[in-house]
Amino acid sequence: MAARRAYAAATLVLLAAALVLSAAPAEGAVSSCGQVIGYIAPCLTYAMGNAPKPSGNCCSGVQSLNSAAASAADRQTTCNCLKQRAGGVGGLRPDLIAGIPGKCNVKIPYAISPNTDCSKVH
């Protein structure tokens, strides 16, 4: 089980790194899930329960993502991506994921949960 978790984490980190290198986030806009993952990749260790708190890089990424998601369309894109990842990637703990913004002192206008209706995010 631990080996599978470590493999999943390594795979996610490599995927996120590839996405960051190939599609660096544009300032003030979020147009793809790849951009969202680029911002939050440093949060994976915490989101899997392998760190006692989000790292400084994680919180910087969350803050930057929140700033980049300035329009309703950006926030909906971000919400949908986070919703998919929160419910679809093995090893991630939904309770930890949902608490990251608060632990990083970032206010977002929706809950990070597989049950969030992102169409209502404005």
N, C-alpha and C positions, 0 to 999 in steps of 0.2 A: 504494500500500500504506500509506504514512504517512497519507494523507488518510483512508483507511478506518479506520485505527487511531484517529486523532484523533476521527472521527465516533463510533466505538463508545465511546470513553472519555467523550466529551461526553454521549452518550445515557445511559450508565450513571450518570454523575454527576447528570444531571437526574432520572433515575428514582429514584435514591437520595434526592435532596433532596425529591422529591415524597412518597416513602414516609415520610421522617423527619417531614415536616410533617403528614402525614395520620395517621400511626400511630406516635407517639413511643413508644419502648420503656418498658415498665412496669418499675419497680424489682423485682428479684428474680424475674422471670418472662420467658420467651421463648415466645411463642405463635404467631409467624408468621415466615416468611422475610423479610417486609418489615421486621420489627424487627431481624433479623440484619443485613440490608443497611444499615439505618440506623446500626448500630454500626460497620460496617467500610467504609463509603463512603470515608472518608479514606485507605484503603489502596490504592485503585485505581491511583493513579499509580505507586506502587512495584510493585504486582502486574503491571503492564504493562511493567515494565522502564524506566520513565521517571524514576526517582529512585534515588539510590545506596543509600538505606536508608529504612525506614518512618518516616514523620513522627511527631512527638509526638502529633498528633491521632489518627493511625492506632493507635499503641500504647495511647493512652487508650481508644479504642473497643474494642480487643481485650480490654483489662483489664476494662472495664465489661461487655462481652458475657460474658466468662468468669464474672464475679461474678453476673450476672443468670441465667445458666444453672446454677442451683443444684440442680435435681432431675434425675433420669435422663431424664424426658420432655423437659425443657428442653434437655439436652445432645444428645438424639437429634434434636430439631427443628433445633438449631443445626448439628449434624453433617450432616444431610440437606440443609439449605440450602447450606452451604459446599461439600458434595460436588457438588451440582447446578451451582453457580456455577463451581467450579473446572474442571469438565469441559465446561460448556456455553456459556461466554461467550468469543467470539473475542478474541484479543489478550492474554488473561491468561496468564501463565507459571506453570504448575503448580509448578515448582521454587521460584519466589519465593513463591507463595501458601503452600506447605507450610512455608516457613521463617519466616513472619511471627511466629507466637507465640514462637519461640525468640529472634528478633531483638528482640522486645519484652519478653523475660524473663517470659513468661506460659506456664505449663505447662497444657496441655489433655490430656485422656485419650484422644485419638485423632489420627490423621494426617489432615490436610486433603488429600484425594485422591479422584479419581473411583472408586477401588477400595476405599475404606473401607466396611466393613459397619457402618452406623450402628445396626443393631438390637442390636449387641453392646456399645454404649456405655452405661455405667451410671453 
